[in-house]
Amino acid sequence: MYSTARWLFGLAVAIAFQATSVAWAASPEAVHGQHGMVASRSALASQVGADIMRGGGNAIDAAVATGFALAVTYPDAGNLGGGGFMVIRLADGRVVTNDHRERAPAGAQRDMYLDASGNVVAGRSTQTHLAAGVPGSVAGMLDVLEKYGTLPRKTIMAPAIRLASDGFVLNGDLAEQFGEAAEEFSKHAGSARVFLKKDGGRYRPGDRFKQPELARTLELIAAKGKDGFYTGKTADLIVAEMKRGGGLISAADLADYKSVWREPIKGQYRGYQIYSMAPPSSGGVLLVQMLNMLEPFDIKASGYGSAATIHLMVEAERRAYADRAEYLGDPDFYPVPIAKLTDKRYAVQRFSDFDATRATLSTSVGPGLAREESPQTTHFSVMDAAGNAVACTTTLNLSFGSKIVVEGAGFLLNNEMDDFSARANTPNSYGLIGRVANSIEPGKRMLSSMTPTIVVDSEGRTRLVTGSPGGSTIITTVLQIVINVIDHGMDVSDAVGAPRFHHQWMPDRVVYEPWGISPDTLKILQSRGHTFVPLPWGRGIGDANTVMRSGDDLLGMSDPRNRGGAAGY
Ligand code: DON
């Protein structure tokens, strides 16, 4: 009798709890703080950034500390041997961006990935020493710290050095990813030494993972700054690795590398200011171009997830990505028509053939099957109470880059050269097509899709700091988050958690997340001529670790598609 009553009471509580929690939110809670907030793919790295702010650093200090920590705790994409972009808004309202994208070595040639018959040699631009561009991350992070940080380099780098030398306990997520790449790692002595156990066995969740060689490289950088990487011992080790594996990066390439301060791409959308990354990323230009095409339409009224809204957004995406293939590349080598592409009048003209009832089929340039997306670029977002904000996207390109660790230096080399157009109109790893604007030239930066973005409200306060990995899907992921916040009024957890879709002109299809589009909505869209493909890869589209301001609260949201973390106070 007593136990039945208890059981009934328990059931009632469970039902009440369930009903309340369903009413609260569809997505996991964001992390709240008032003073500083970091959201990244690694909870350990986010904590490093939050601790730096708690210890008196600003958001820029925290971003650089998080960046170095990610090179240790998320080696899939966090890096010393890769490159990235940072969009920074300072407390006084100035916005600057740092381009630390990799460059083609001086010995690179336009046709270096083609065989004698002019065909692309599979794997050469992704799995060999020739795949690596000259790394930019160390130069970028140190330049950013020197210009806008407040704490000494050694303080900023100490947590990363500690995590590398003392090690950290591997969670299932990382151990699984090491396992997936184990066979590739075993082909290179330097990589096997880091990512496999001494007996050649695989790491398991719960194992302590130490990286003594990486710790020594980080110590050299902490002591000597850029010279600790681009000259001296680390540079010698990179050049020796290149000699061993037939790569091109020379001592002169390393000594010549410089990060570049670029004007941000600016846009306005429904009274908000949008700041994002300029070429050599295509992200900012395409984001603003798509927002410009969408602004004349009442997306709030057509509603999240409706056939009308999806149709509209897909048509904007189709047109913007077609422009990407033709016009976008490194602006130091090719005259990218930035002003024209981001002009609202151009958007009106470009969208003038939009038909609300029919899909405009992408012209046939060859199908180009997009490969499975791997989540191995990474984005992190930082805000402090003073109003400084940093959006940083960084990468080795594919999962663990070339999977080649520089022997003795303990870090992975990127395979970013694959982001060039190896041959005109031939899709790269993401099915993206490019032409002369993105052809290989010595010293040129390969075109990126990375879209670190800051959104400022009409009162001049930073509202949103966001970005994502996901190759070609990065730009449409950021677009959807901006629209979720501005048009649909979602809070940060729903804006980041909401299902996503993606179209990139070629191949002419919409990829969508499981359960993301209802069957009757799909039917309507198919009847308008769209082709829909359920997500052909596992983890969803993107990994948009985002920070948003709500009143005086800073809300940190690590994308629920993955196992990152936000930390703040
Ligand atoms: O710069 C780019 O656009 C690519 N290298 C990004 C790669 C990426 O996002 C991989 N992760 N999914």
Boltz pocket constraint, residues with backbone or C-beta under 6 A from the ligand:
constraints:
  - pocket:
      binder: B
      contacts: [[A, 373], [A, 374], [A, 375], [A, 376], [A, 377], [A, 395], [A, 396], [A, 397], [A, 398], [A, 399], [A, 416], [A, 419], [A, 447], [A, 448], [A, 449], [A, 450], [A, 468], [A, 469], [A, 470], [A, 471], [A, 472], [A, 474]]
      max_distance: 6.0
